[in-house]
Amino acid sequence: MSDQRKDLEAIRKQAARKGWRVERGKGYYKMWCPCGEHWKTVKLTPSNPNYTRNLLGQLRRATCWDKEKADEEGSQ
Ligand SMILES: [Zn+2]
């Protein structure tokens, strides 16, 4: 049932590896993109079963989440 919590924890760790600043709030995390322009609030216990997937989609579309990857592809 709480698989999403594991997924969200993985996203949080991935964000930290990517240089994002992560701060814990009450019932959520706030994650700041290293570029300083983007940020995302992440619920700790989402009720929407698609929350994690939607969140990743938003991170990829609206932040620099996949920037490293995009840079690699661009240099080939
Ligand atoms: Zn950014």
N, CA, C, O and the ligand as a Tripos MOL2 file, in Angstrom:
@<TRIPOS>MOLECULE
protein
  305   303    77     0     0
PROTEIN
NO_CHARGES

@<TRIPOS>ATOM
      1 N           0.8220   -1.2010    0.0000 N.3       1 MET1
      2 CA          0.0000    0.0000    0.0000 C.3       1 MET1
      3 C           0.8560    1.2510    0.0000 C.2       1 MET1
      4 O           0.5380    2.2260   -0.6820 O.2       1 MET1
      5 N           1.9480    1.2300    0.7670 N.am      2 SER2
      6 CA          2.7460    2.4440    0.8550 C.3       2 SER2
      7 C           3.9450    2.4030   -0.0820 C.2       2 SER2
      8 O           4.9980    2.9650    0.2190 O.2       2 SER2
      9 N           3.7810    1.7320   -1.2230 N.am      3 ASP3
     10 CA          4.8530    1.7190   -2.2090 C.3       3 ASP3
     11 C           5.2110    3.1370   -2.6460 C.2       3 ASP3
     12 O           6.3740    3.4500   -2.8990 O.2       3 ASP3
     13 N           4.1990    3.9780   -2.7280 N.am      4 GLN4
     14 CA          4.4600    5.3500   -3.1700 C.3       4 GLN4
     15 C           5.4170    6.0560   -2.2320 C.2       4 GLN4
     16 O           6.2300    6.8760   -2.6590 O.2       4 GLN4
     17 N           5.3170    5.7380   -0.9660 N.am      5 ARG5
     18 CA          6.2290    6.3910   -0.0160 C.3       5 ARG5
     19 C           7.6620    6.0060   -0.3080 C.2       5 ARG5
     20 O           8.5710    6.8290   -0.1950 O.2       5 ARG5
     21 N           7.8660    4.7470   -0.6840 N.am      6 LYS6
     22 CA          9.2200    4.3160   -1.0640 C.3       6 LYS6
     23 C           9.6660    5.0420   -2.3230 C.2       6 LYS6
     24 O          10.8050    5.4980   -2.4240 O.2       6 LYS6
     25 N           8.7490    5.1430   -3.2850 N.am      7 ASP7
     26 CA          9.0700    5.8350   -4.5350 C.3       7 ASP7
     27 C           9.4050    7.2980   -4.2660 C.2       7 ASP7
     28 O          10.3390    7.8530   -4.8450 O.2       7 ASP7
     29 N           8.6270    7.9100   -3.3770 N.am      8 LEU8
     30 CA          8.8720    9.3200   -3.0720 C.3       8 LEU8
     31 C          10.2080    9.5030   -2.3660 C.2       8 LEU8
     32 O          10.9130   10.4870   -2.5910 O.2       8 LEU8
     33 N          10.5490    8.5380   -1.5060 N.am      9 GLU9
     34 CA         11.8450    8.5720   -0.8360 C.3       9 GLU9
     35 C          12.9610    8.4650   -1.8790 C.2       9 GLU9
     36 O          13.9770    9.1530   -1.7830 O.2       9 GLU9
     37 N          12.7650    7.6020   -2.8700 N.am     10 ALA10
     38 CA         13.7590    7.4500   -3.9330 C.3      10 ALA10
     39 C          13.9140    8.7480   -4.7180 C.2      10 ALA10
     40 O          15.0260    9.1420   -5.0710 O.2      10 ALA10
     41 N          12.7890    9.4070   -4.9860 N.am     11 ILE11
     42 CA         12.8400   10.6840   -5.7050 C.3      11 ILE11
     43 C          13.5960   11.7210   -4.8910 C.2      11 ILE11
     44 O          14.3960   12.4880   -5.4260 O.2      11 ILE11
     45 N          13.3310   11.7330   -3.5870 N.am     12 ARG12
     46 CA         14.0020   12.6860   -2.7160 C.3      12 ARG12
     47 C          15.5150   12.4610   -2.7260 C.2      12 ARG12
     48 O          16.2910   13.4150   -2.7850 O.2      12 ARG12
     49 N          15.9290   11.1830   -2.6690 N.am     13 LYS13
     50 CA         17.3620   10.8700   -2.6890 C.3      13 LYS13
     51 C          17.9780   11.2370   -4.0310 C.2      13 LYS13
     52 O          19.0910   11.7560   -4.1040 O.2      13 LYS13
     53 N          17.2270   10.9550   -5.0890 N.am     14 GLN14
     54 CA         17.7110   11.2970   -6.4230 C.3      14 GLN14
     55 C          17.8870   12.8050   -6.5460 C.2      14 GLN14
     56 O          18.8630   13.2880   -7.1210 O.2      14 GLN14
     57 N          16.9290   13.5330   -5.9980 N.am     15 ALA15
     58 CA         17.0000   14.9930   -6.0300 C.3      15 ALA15
     59 C          18.2620   15.4710   -5.3180 C.2      15 ALA15
     60 O          18.9550   16.3620   -5.8080 O.2      15 ALA15
     61 N          18.5620   14.8780   -4.1590 N.am     16 ALA16
     62 CA         19.7490   15.2700   -3.4030 C.3      16 ALA16
     63 C          21.0090   14.9980   -4.2130 C.2      16 ALA16
     64 O          21.9450   15.7970   -4.2010 O.2      16 ALA16
     65 N          21.0330   13.8590   -4.9230 N.am     17 ARG17
     66 CA         22.1900   13.5350   -5.7710 C.3      17 ARG17
     67 C          22.3500   14.5300   -6.9060 C.2      17 ARG17
     68 O          23.4660   14.8410   -7.3230 O.2      17 ARG17
     69 N          21.2180   15.0290   -7.4020 N.am     18 LYS18
     70 CA         21.2540   15.9710   -8.5130 C.3      18 LYS18
     71 C          21.5770   17.3880   -8.0390 C.2      18 LYS18
     72 O          21.6530   18.3180   -8.8420 O.2      18 LYS18
     73 N          21.7650   17.5420   -6.7300 N.am     19 GLY19
     74 CA         22.1400   18.8520   -6.2070 C.3      19 GLY19
     75 C          20.9520   19.7000   -5.7870 C.2      19 GLY19
     76 O          21.0970   20.8940   -5.5270 O.2      19 GLY19
     77 N          19.7820   19.0870   -5.7200 N.am     20 TRP20
     78 CA         18.6090   19.8290   -5.2570 C.3      20 TRP20
     79 C          18.7020   20.0230   -3.7520 C.2      20 TRP20
     80 O          19.2470   19.1860   -3.0330 O.2      20 TRP20
     81 N          18.1650   21.1360   -3.2930 N.am     21 ARG21
     82 CA         18.0590   21.3650   -1.8540 C.3      21 ARG21
     83 C          16.6970   20.8490   -1.4040 C.2      21 ARG21
     84 O          15.6700   21.2110   -1.9780 O.2      21 ARG21
     85 N          16.6930   20.0150   -0.3930 N.am     22 VAL22
     86 CA         15.4510   19.4130    0.0760 C.3      22 VAL22
     87 C          15.1960   19.8200    1.5140 C.2      22 VAL22
     88 O          16.0480   19.6190    2.3800 O.2      22 VAL22
     89 N          14.0380   20.3850    1.7710 N.am     23 GLU23
     90 CA         13.6720   20.7550    3.1290 C.3      23 GLU23
     91 C          12.3860   20.0590    3.5200 C.2      23 GLU23
     92 O          11.4450   19.9710    2.7300 O.2      23 GLU23
     93 N          12.3550   19.5740    4.7250 N.am     24 ARG24
     94 CA         11.1780   18.8770    5.1980 C.3      24 ARG24
     95 C          10.2060   19.8440    5.8510 C.2      24 ARG24
     96 O          10.5850   20.6230    6.7260 O.2      24 ARG24
     97 N           8.9490   19.7890    5.4230 N.am     25 GLY25
     98 CA          7.9090   20.5750    6.0530 C.3      25 GLY25
     99 C           6.9660   19.6670    6.8120 C.2      25 GLY25
    100 O           7.2880   18.5080    7.0760 O.2      25 GLY25
    101 N           5.8100   20.1860    7.1600 N.am     26 LYS26
    102 CA          4.8260   19.3580    7.8660 C.3      26 LYS26
    103 C           3.9790   18.6110    6.8480 C.2      26 LYS26
    104 O           3.0600   19.1770    6.2560 O.2      26 LYS26
    105 N           4.2930   17.3420    6.6490 N.am     27 GLY27
    106 CA          3.5190   16.5370    5.6980 C.3      27 GLY27
    107 C           3.9760   16.6660    4.2680 C.2      27 GLY27
    108 O           3.3400   16.1270    3.3630 O.2      27 GLY27
    109 N           5.0620   17.3650    4.0490 N.am     28 TYR28
    110 CA          5.5750   17.5070    2.6810 C.3      28 TYR28
    111 C           7.0640   17.7960    2.6970 C.2      28 TYR28
    112 O           7.6390   18.1550    3.7240 O.2      28 TYR28
    113 N           7.6710   17.6310    1.5360 N.am     29 TYR29
    114 CA          9.0250   18.1110    1.3070 C.3      29 TYR29
    115 C           8.9620   19.2590    0.3290 C.2      29 TYR29
    116 O           8.0880   19.3080   -0.5370 O.2      29 TYR29
    117 N           9.8840   20.1720    0.4680 N.am     30 LYS30
    118 CA         10.0430   21.1910   -0.5530 C.3      30 LYS30
    119 C          11.4160   20.9940   -1.1700 C.2      30 LYS30
    120 O          12.4260   20.9350   -0.4670 O.2      30 LYS30
    121 N          11.4410   20.8930   -2.4800 N.am     31 MET31
    122 CA         12.6880   20.6180   -3.1880 C.3      31 MET31
    123 C          12.9880   21.7680   -4.1390 C.2      31 MET31
    124 O          12.1590   22.1430   -4.9690 O.2      31 MET31
    125 N          14.1950   22.3210   -4.0020 N.am     32 TRP32
    126 CA         14.6120   23.4260   -4.8700 C.3      32 TRP32
    127 C          15.5800   22.9340   -5.9270 C.2      32 TRP32
    128 O          16.5680   22.2640   -5.6260 O.2      32 TRP32
    129 N          15.2860   23.2700   -7.1420 N.am     33 CYS33
    130 CA         16.1550   22.9590   -8.2710 C.3      33 CYS33
    131 C          17.4800   23.7130   -8.1230 C.2      33 CYS33
    132 O          17.4940   24.8510   -7.6550 O.2      33 CYS33
    133 N          18.5980   23.0810   -8.5210 N.am     34 PRO34
    134 CA         19.8990   23.7560   -8.4070 C.3      34 PRO34
    135 C          19.9750   25.0590   -9.1990 C.2      34 PRO34
    136 O          20.8060   25.9110   -8.8850 O.2      34 PRO34
    137 N          19.1430   25.2340  -10.2040 N.am     35 CYS35
    138 CA         19.1890   26.4590  -11.0050 C.3      35 CYS35
    139 C          18.6470   27.6520  -10.2160 C.2      35 CYS35
    140 O          18.8990   28.8030  -10.5720 O.2      35 CYS35
    141 N          17.8950   27.3710   -9.1350 N.am     36 GLY36
    142 CA         17.3750   28.4430   -8.3040 C.3      36 GLY36
    143 C          16.0380   28.9930   -8.7610 C.2      36 GLY36
    144 O          15.4450   29.8210   -8.0700 O.2      36 GLY36
    145 N          15.5490   28.5480   -9.9150 N.am     37 GLU37
    146 CA         14.2970   29.0810  -10.4460 C.3      37 GLU37
    147 C          13.1150   28.1500  -10.2180 C.2      37 GLU37
    148 O          11.9650   28.5870  -10.1730 O.2      37 GLU37
    149 N          13.4070   26.8830  -10.0760 N.am     38 HIS38
    150 CA         12.3210   25.9010   -9.9660 C.3      38 HIS38
    151 C          12.2690   25.3100   -8.5700 C.2      38 HIS38
    152 O          13.2980   25.1180   -7.9220 O.2      38 HIS38
    153 N          11.0670   25.0290   -8.1220 N.am     39 TRP39
    154 CA         10.9230   24.3030   -6.8660 C.3      39 TRP39
    155 C           9.6470   23.4950   -6.9300 C.2      39 TRP39
    156 O           8.7480   23.7720   -7.7240 O.2      39 TRP39
    157 N           9.5890   22.4980   -6.0830 N.am     40 LYS40
    158 CA          8.4570   21.5850   -6.1130 C.3      40 LYS40
    159 C           8.1200   21.1550   -4.6950 C.2      40 LYS40
    160 O           9.0010   20.8050   -3.9100 O.2      40 LYS40
    161 N           6.8460   21.1860   -4.3820 N.am     41 THR41
    162 CA          6.3950   20.6650   -3.1000 C.3      41 THR41
    163 C           5.9780   19.2150   -3.2860 C.2      41 THR41
    164 O           5.2310   18.8960   -4.2120 O.2      41 THR41
    165 N           6.4490   18.3470   -2.4250 N.am     42 VAL42
    166 CA          6.1870   16.9170   -2.5470 C.3      42 VAL42
    167 C           5.4820   16.4150   -1.2980 C.2      42 VAL42
    168 O           6.0160   16.5040   -0.1920 O.2      42 VAL42
    169 N           4.2860   15.8880   -1.4830 N.am     43 LYS43
    170 CA          3.5330   15.3600   -0.3460 C.3      43 LYS43
    171 C           4.1870   14.0990    0.1960 C.2      43 LYS43
    172 O           4.7410   13.3060   -0.5660 O.2      43 LYS43
    173 N           4.1260   13.9150    1.4920 N.am     44 LEU44
    174 CA          4.6870   12.7120    2.1020 C.3      44 LEU44
    175 C           3.7150   11.5400    1.9950 C.2      44 LEU44
    176 O           4.1330   10.3940    1.8330 O.2      44 LEU44
    177 N           2.4510   11.8250    2.0850 N.am     45 THR45
    178 CA          1.4570   10.7440    2.0280 C.3      45 THR45
    179 C           0.3480   11.1250    1.0520 C.2      45 THR45
    180 O          -0.7560   11.4820    1.4630 O.2      45 THR45
    181 N           0.6500   11.0470   -0.2450 N.am     46 PRO46
    182 CA         -0.3440   11.4250   -1.2550 C.3      46 PRO46
    183 C          -1.5070   10.4330   -1.3070 C.2      46 PRO46
    184 O          -1.3160    9.2300   -1.1290 O.2      46 PRO46
    185 N          -2.7010   10.9440   -1.5520 N.am     47 SER47
    186 CA         -3.8530   10.0570   -1.6730 C.3      47 SER47
    187 C          -4.0640    9.6090   -3.1130 C.2      47 SER47
    188 O          -4.7030    8.5880   -3.3670 O.2      47 SER47
    189 N          -3.5330   10.3660   -4.0370 N.am     48 ASN48
    190 CA         -3.6490   10.0140   -5.4510 C.3      48 ASN48
    191 C          -2.6490    8.9040   -5.7980 C.2      48 ASN48
    192 O          -1.4440    9.0920   -5.6370 O.2      48 ASN48
    193 N          -3.1360    7.7480   -6.2730 N.am     49 PRO49
    194 CA         -2.2240    6.6370   -6.5730 C.3      49 PRO49
    195 C          -1.2490    6.9480   -7.7090 C.2      49 PRO49
    196 O          -0.2240    6.2800   -7.8470 O.2      49 PRO49
    197 N          -1.5630    7.9530   -8.5170 N.am     50 ASN50
    198 CA         -0.6680    8.3260   -9.6180 C.3      50 ASN50
    199 C           0.2500    9.4850   -9.2500 C.2      50 ASN50
    200 O           0.9230   10.0560  -10.1090 O.2      50 ASN50
    201 N           0.2690    9.8230   -7.9780 N.am     51 TYR51
    202 CA          0.9860   11.0240   -7.5510 C.3      51 TYR51
    203 C           2.4640   10.9930   -7.9490 C.2      51 TYR51
    204 O           2.9890   11.9570   -8.5060 O.2      51 TYR51
    205 N           3.1250    9.8710   -7.6540 N.am     52 THR52
    206 CA          4.5530    9.7860   -7.9350 C.3      52 THR52
    207 C           4.8360    9.9280   -9.4260 C.2      52 THR52
    208 O           5.7730   10.6160   -9.8300 O.2      52 THR52
    209 N           4.0110    9.2670  -10.2370 N.am     53 ARG53
    210 CA          4.2210    9.3260  -11.6820 C.3      53 ARG53
    211 C           3.9750   10.7430  -12.1980 C.2      53 ARG53
    212 O           4.7340   11.2590  -13.0190 O.2      53 ARG53
    213 N           2.9020   11.3630  -11.7040 N.am     54 ASN54
    214 CA          2.6100   12.7380  -12.1050 C.3      54 ASN54
    215 C           3.7410   13.6800  -11.6890 C.2      54 ASN54
    216 O           4.1440   14.5710  -12.4360 O.2      54 ASN54
    217 N           4.2340   13.4510  -10.4780 N.am     55 LEU55
    218 CA          5.3060   14.3000   -9.9520 C.3      55 LEU55
    219 C           6.5480   14.2140  -10.8330 C.2      55 LEU55
    220 O           7.1500   15.2320  -11.1730 O.2      55 LEU55
    221 N           6.9250   12.9920  -11.1990 N.am     56 LEU56
    222 CA          8.1000   12.8270  -12.0560 C.3      56 LEU56
    223 C           7.8890   13.5010  -13.4070 C.2      56 LEU56
    224 O           8.8050   14.1140  -13.9550 O.2      56 LEU56
    225 N           6.6800   13.3820  -13.9340 N.am     57 GLY57
    226 CA          6.3600   14.0320  -15.1970 C.3      57 GLY57
    227 C           6.5200   15.5370  -15.0890 C.2      57 GLY57
    228 O           7.0700   16.1770  -15.9840 O.2      57 GLY57
    229 N           6.0340   16.1040  -13.9830 N.am     58 GLN58
    230 CA          6.1450   17.5460  -13.7770 C.3      58 GLN58
    231 C           7.5980   17.9650  -13.6180 C.2      58 GLN58
    232 O           8.0220   18.9940  -14.1450 O.2      58 GLN58
    233 N           8.3620   17.1500  -12.8800 N.am     59 LEU59
    234 CA          9.7710   17.4790  -12.6790 C.3      59 LEU59
    235 C          10.5030   17.4960  -14.0180 C.2      59 LEU59
    236 O          11.3370   18.3650  -14.2700 O.2      59 LEU59
    237 N          10.1780   16.5240  -14.8740 N.am     60 ARG60
    238 CA         10.8700   16.4260  -16.1660 C.3      60 ARG60
    239 C          10.4620   17.5450  -17.1000 C.2      60 ARG60
    240 O          11.2820   18.0690  -17.8530 O.2      60 ARG60
    241 N           9.1720   17.9140  -17.0480 N.am     61 ARG61
    242 CA          8.6810   18.9560  -17.9620 C.3      61 ARG61
    243 C           9.0720   20.3530  -17.5000 C.2      61 ARG61
    244 O           9.4590   21.1970  -18.3090 O.2      61 ARG61
    245 N           8.9690   20.5930  -16.1960 N.am     62 ALA62
    246 CA          8.9790   21.9770  -15.7130 C.3      62 ALA62
    247 C          10.2350   22.3780  -14.9500 C.2      62 ALA62
    248 O          10.3600   23.5300  -14.5340 O.2      62 ALA62
    249 N          11.1720   21.4420  -14.7570 N.am     63 THR63
    250 CA         12.3860   21.7890  -14.0200 C.3      63 THR63
    251 C          13.6080   21.2440  -14.7660 C.2      63 THR63
    252 O          13.4820   20.7290  -15.8770 O.2      63 THR63
    253 N          14.7730   21.3590  -14.1580 N.am     64 CYS64
    254 CA         16.0110   20.8790  -14.7820 C.3      64 CYS64
    255 C          16.3040   19.4260  -14.3900 C.2      64 CYS64
    256 O          17.4460   18.9760  -14.4730 O.2      64 CYS64
    257 N          15.2760   18.7050  -13.9670 N.am     65 TRP65
    258 CA         15.4450   17.3320  -13.4680 C.3      65 TRP65
    259 C          16.2640   16.4630  -14.4200 C.2      65 TRP65
    260 O          17.1800   15.7580  -13.9970 O.2      65 TRP65
    261 N          15.9290   16.5180  -15.7000 N.am     66 ASP66
    262 CA         16.5970   15.6720  -16.6990 C.3      66 ASP66
    263 C          17.6440   16.4380  -17.4900 C.2      66 ASP66
    264 O          18.0360   16.0260  -18.5820 O.2      66 ASP66
    265 N          18.0840   17.5320  -16.9440 N.am     67 LYS67
    266 CA         18.9750   18.3980  -17.7090 C.3      67 LYS67
    267 C          20.2790   17.7020  -18.0780 C.2      67 LYS67
    268 O          20.7440   17.8040  -19.2130 O.2      67 LYS67
    269 N          20.8780   16.9800  -17.0980 N.am     68 GLU68
    270 CA         22.1440   16.2980  -17.3750 C.3      68 GLU68
    271 C          21.9950   15.3560  -18.5520 C.2      68 GLU68
    272 O          22.8320   15.3070  -19.4540 O.2      68 GLU68
    273 N          20.8920   14.6010  -18.5140 N.am     69 LYS69
    274 CA         20.6270   13.6310  -19.5650 C.3      69 LYS69
    275 C          20.4710   14.3520  -20.9080 C.2      69 LYS69
    276 O          21.0200   13.9260  -21.9240 O.2      69 LYS69
    277 N          19.7180   15.4410  -20.8920 N.am     70 ALA70
    278 CA         19.4810   16.1920  -22.1310 C.3      70 ALA70
    279 C          20.8100   16.7180  -22.6760 C.2      70 ALA70
    280 O          21.0360   16.7250  -23.8860 O.2      70 ALA70
    281 N          21.6940   17.1630  -21.7610 N.am     71 ASP71
    282 CA         22.9830   17.6610  -22.2090 C.3      71 ASP71
    283 C          23.8030   16.5560  -22.8720 C.2      71 ASP71
    284 O          24.4520   16.7800  -23.8930 O.2      71 ASP71
    285 N          23.7660   15.3610  -22.2800 N.am     72 GLU72
    286 CA         24.4810   14.2370  -22.8710 C.3      72 GLU72
    287 C          23.9810   13.9450  -24.2650 C.2      72 GLU72
    288 O          24.7600   13.7530  -25.1980 O.2      72 GLU72
    289 N          22.6590   13.9140  -24.3930 N.am     73 GLU73
    290 CA         22.0780   13.6040  -25.6960 C.3      73 GLU73
    291 C          22.4540   14.6790  -26.7090 C.2      73 GLU73
    292 O          22.7040   14.3820  -27.8770 O.2      73 GLU73
    293 N          22.4930   15.9300  -26.2530 N.am     74 GLY74
    294 CA         22.7890   17.0210  -27.1590 C.3      74 GLY74
    295 C          24.2310   17.0080  -27.6470 C.2      74 GLY74
    296 O          24.5290   17.5380  -28.7180 O.2      74 GLY74
    297 N          25.1380   16.4000  -26.8610 N.am     75 SER75
    298 CA         26.5450   16.4560  -27.2260 C.3      75 SER75
    299 C          26.9620   15.2900  -28.1090 C.2      75 SER75
    300 O          28.1040   15.2140  -28.5620 O.2      75 SER75
    301 N          26.0150   14.3770  -28.3490 N.am     76 GLN76
    302 CA         26.3870   13.2090  -29.1570 C.3      76 GLN76
    303 C          26.2200   13.4510  -30.6450 C.2      76 GLN76
    304 O          26.4940   12.5600  -31.4490 O.2      76 GLN76
    305 ZN         15.8030   24.3480  -12.7260 Zn       77 ZN77
@<TRIPOS>BOND
     1     1     2 1
     2     2     3 1
     3     3     4 2
     4     3     5 am
     5     5     6 1
     6     6     7 1
     7     7     8 2
     8     7     9 am
     9     9    10 1
    10    10    11 1
    11    11    12 2
    12    11    13 am
    13    13    14 1
    14    14    15 1
    15    15    16 2
    16    15    17 am
    17    17    18 1
    18    18    19 1
    19    19    20 2
    20    19    21 am
    21    21    22 1
    22    22    23 1
    23    23    24 2
    24    23    25 am
    25    25    26 1
    26    26    27 1
    27    27    28 2
    28    27    29 am
    29    29    30 1
    30    30    31 1
    31    31    32 2
    32    31    33 am
    33    33    34 1
    34    34    35 1
    35    35    36 2
    36    35    37 am
    37    37    38 1
    38    38    39 1
    39    39    40 2
    40    39    41 am
    41    41    42 1
    42    42    43 1
    43    43    44 2
    44    43    45 am
    45    45    46 1
    46    46    47 1
    47    47    48 2
    48    47    49 am
    49    49    50 1
    50    50    51 1
    51    51    52 2
    52    51    53 am
    53    53    54 1
    54    54    55 1
    55    55    56 2
    56    55    57 am
    57    57    58 1
    58    58    59 1
    59    59    60 2
    60    59    61 am
    61    61    62 1
    62    62    63 1
    63    63    64 2
    64    63    65 am
    65    65    66 1
    66    66    67 1
    67    67    68 2
    68    67    69 am
    69    69    70 1
    70    70    71 1
    71    71    72 2
    72    71    73 am
    73    73    74 1
    74    74    75 1
    75    75    76 2
    76    75    77 am
    77    77    78 1
    78    78    79 1
    79    79    80 2
    80    79    81 am
    81    81    82 1
    82    82    83 1
    83    83    84 2
    84    83    85 am
    85    85    86 1
    86    86    87 1
    87    87    88 2
    88    87    89 am
    89    89    90 1
    90    90    91 1
    91    91    92 2
    92    91    93 am
    93    93    94 1
    94    94    95 1
    95    95    96 2
    96    95    97 am
    97    97    98 1
    98    98    99 1
    99    99   100 2
   100    99   101 am
   101   101   102 1
   102   102   103 1
   103   103   104 2
   104   103   105 am
   105   105   106 1
   106   106   107 1
   107   107   108 2
   108   107   109 am
   109   109   110 1
   110   110   111 1
   111   111   112 2
   112   111   113 am
   113   113   114 1
   114   114   115 1
   115   115   116 2
   116   115   117 am
   117   117   118 1
   118   118   119 1
   119   119   120 2
   120   119   121 am
   121   121   122 1
   122   122   123 1
   123   123   124 2
   124   123   125 am
   125   125   126 1
   126   126   127 1
   127   127   128 2
   128   127   129 am
   129   129   130 1
   130   130   131 1
   131   131   132 2
   132   131   133 am
   133   133   134 1
   134   134   135 1
   135   135   136 2
   136   135   137 am
   137   137   138 1
   138   138   139 1
   139   139   140 2
   140   139   141 am
   141   141   142 1
   142   142   143 1
   143   143   144 2
   144   143   145 am
   145   145   146 1
   146   146   147 1
   147   147   148 2
   148   147   149 am
   149   149   150 1
   150   150   151 1
   151   151   152 2
   152   151   153 am
   153   153   154 1
   154   154   155 1
   155   155   156 2
   156   155   157 am
   157   157   158 1
   158   158   159 1
   159   159   160 2
   160   159   161 am
   161   161   162 1
   162   162   163 1
   163   163   164 2
   164   163   165 am
   165   165   166 1
   166   166   167 1
   167   167   168 2
   168   167   169 am
   169   169   170 1
   170   170   171 1
   171   171   172 2
   172   171   173 am
   173   173   174 1
   174   174   175 1
   175   175   176 2
   176   175   177 am
   177   177   178 1
   178   178   179 1
   179   179   180 2
   180   179   181 am
   181   181   182 1
   182   182   183 1
   183   183   184 2
   184   183   185 am
   185   185   186 1
   186   186   187 1
   187   187   188 2
   188   187   189 am
   189   189   190 1
   190   190   191 1
   191   191   192 2
   192   191   193 am
   193   193   194 1
   194   194   195 1
   195   195   196 2
   196   195   197 am
   197   197   198 1
   198   198   199 1
   199   199   200 2
   200   199   201 am
   201   201   202 1
   202   202   203 1
   203   203   204 2
   204   203   205 am
   205   205   206 1
   206   206   207 1
   207   207   208 2
   208   207   209 am
   209   209   210 1
   210   210   211 1
   211   211   212 2
   212   211   213 am
   213   213   214 1
   214   214   215 1
   215   215   216 2
   216   215   217 am
   217   217   218 1
   218   218   219 1
   219   219   220 2
   220   219   221 am
   221   221   222 1
   222   222   223 1
   223   223   224 2
   224   223   225 am
   225   225   226 1
   226   226   227 1
   227   227   228 2
   228   227   229 am
   229   229   230 1
   230   230   231 1
   231   231   232 2
   232   231   233 am
   233   233   234 1
   234   234   235 1
   235   235   236 2
   236   235   237 am
   237   237   238 1
   238   238   239 1
   239   239   240 2
   240   239   241 am
   241   241   242 1
   242   242   243 1
   243   243   244 2
   244   243   245 am
   245   245   246 1
   246   246   247 1
   247   247   248 2
   248   247   249 am
   249   249   250 1
   250   250   251 1
   251   251   252 2
   252   251   253 am
   253   253   254 1
   254   254   255 1
   255   255   256 2
   256   255   257 am
   257   257   258 1
   258   258   259 1
   259   259   260 2
   260   259   261 am
   261   261   262 1
   262   262   263 1
   263   263   264 2
   264   263   265 am
   265   265   266 1
   266   266   267 1
   267   267   268 2
   268   267   269 am
   269   269   270 1
   270   270   271 1
   271   271   272 2
   272   271   273 am
   273   273   274 1
   274   274   275 1
   275   275   276 2
   276   275   277 am
   277   277   278 1
   278   278   279 1
   279   279   280 2
   280   279   281 am
   281   281   282 1
   282   282   283 1
   283   283   284 2
   284   283   285 am
   285   285   286 1
   286   286   287 1
   287   287   288 2
   288   287   289 am
   289   289   290 1
   290   290   291 1
   291   291   292 2
   292   291   293 am
   293   293   294 1
   294   294   295 1
   295   295   296 2
   296   295   297 am
   297   297   298 1
   298   298   299 1
   299   299   300 2
   300   299   301 am
   301   301   302 1
   302   302   303 1
   303   303   304 2
@<TRIPOS>SUBSTRUCTURE
     1 MET1         2 RESIDUE 1 A MET
     2 SER2         6 RESIDUE 1 A SER
     3 ASP3        10 RESIDUE 1 A ASP
     4 GLN4        14 RESIDUE 1 A GLN
     5 ARG5        18 RESIDUE 1 A ARG
     6 LYS6        22 RESIDUE 1 A LYS
     7 ASP7        26 RESIDUE 1 A ASP
     8 LEU8        30 RESIDUE 1 A LEU
     9 GLU9        34 RESIDUE 1 A GLU
    10 ALA10       38 RESIDUE 1 A ALA
    11 ILE11       42 RESIDUE 1 A ILE
    12 ARG12       46 RESIDUE 1 A ARG
    13 LYS13       50 RESIDUE 1 A LYS
    14 GLN14       54 RESIDUE 1 A GLN
    15 ALA15       58 RESIDUE 1 A ALA
    16 ALA16       62 RESIDUE 1 A ALA
    17 ARG17       66 RESIDUE 1 A ARG
    18 LYS18       70 RESIDUE 1 A LYS
    19 GLY19       74 RESIDUE 1 A GLY
    20 TRP20       78 RESIDUE 1 A TRP
    21 ARG21       82 RESIDUE 1 A ARG
    22 VAL22       86 RESIDUE 1 A VAL
    23 GLU23       90 RESIDUE 1 A GLU
    24 ARG24       94 RESIDUE 1 A ARG
    25 GLY25       98 RESIDUE 1 A GLY
    26 LYS26      102 RESIDUE 1 A LYS
    27 GLY27      106 RESIDUE 1 A GLY
    28 TYR28      110 RESIDUE 1 A TYR
    29 TYR29      114 RESIDUE 1 A TYR
    30 LYS30      118 RESIDUE 1 A LYS
    31 MET31      122 RESIDUE 1 A MET
    32 TRP32      126 RESIDUE 1 A TRP
    33 CYS33      130 RESIDUE 1 A CYS
    34 PRO34      134 RESIDUE 1 A PRO
    35 CYS35      138 RESIDUE 1 A CYS
    36 GLY36      142 RESIDUE 1 A GLY
    37 GLU37      146 RESIDUE 1 A GLU
    38 HIS38      150 RESIDUE 1 A HIS
    39 TRP39      154 RESIDUE 1 A TRP
    40 LYS40      158 RESIDUE 1 A LYS
    41 THR41      162 RESIDUE 1 A THR
    42 VAL42      166 RESIDUE 1 A VAL
    43 LYS43      170 RESIDUE 1 A LYS
    44 LEU44      174 RESIDUE 1 A LEU
    45 THR45      178 RESIDUE 1 A THR
    46 PRO46      182 RESIDUE 1 A PRO
    47 SER47      186 RESIDUE 1 A SER
    48 ASN48      190 RESIDUE 1 A ASN
    49 PRO49      194 RESIDUE 1 A PRO
    50 ASN50      198 RESIDUE 1 A ASN
    51 TYR51      202 RESIDUE 1 A TYR
    52 THR52      206 RESIDUE 1 A THR
    53 ARG53      210 RESIDUE 1 A ARG
    54 ASN54      214 RESIDUE 1 A ASN
    55 LEU55      218 RESIDUE 1 A LEU
    56 LEU56      222 RESIDUE 1 A LEU
    57 GLY57      226 RESIDUE 1 A GLY
    58 GLN58      230 RESIDUE 1 A GLN
    59 LEU59      234 RESIDUE 1 A LEU
    60 ARG60      238 RESIDUE 1 A ARG
    61 ARG61      242 RESIDUE 1 A ARG
    62 ALA62      246 RESIDUE 1 A ALA
    63 THR63      250 RESIDUE 1 A THR
    64 CYS64      254 RESIDUE 1 A CYS
    65 TRP65      258 RESIDUE 1 A TRP
    66 ASP66      262 RESIDUE 1 A ASP
    67 LYS67      266 RESIDUE 1 A LYS
    68 GLU68      270 RESIDUE 1 A GLU
    69 LYS69      274 RESIDUE 1 A LYS
    70 ALA70      278 RESIDUE 1 A ALA
    71 ASP71      282 RESIDUE 1 A ASP
    72 GLU72      286 RESIDUE 1 A GLU
    73 GLU73      290 RESIDUE 1 A GLU
    74 GLY74      294 RESIDUE 1 A GLY
    75 SER75      298 RESIDUE 1 A SER
    76 GLN76      302 RESIDUE 1 A GLN
    77 ZN77       305 GROUP 0 **** ****
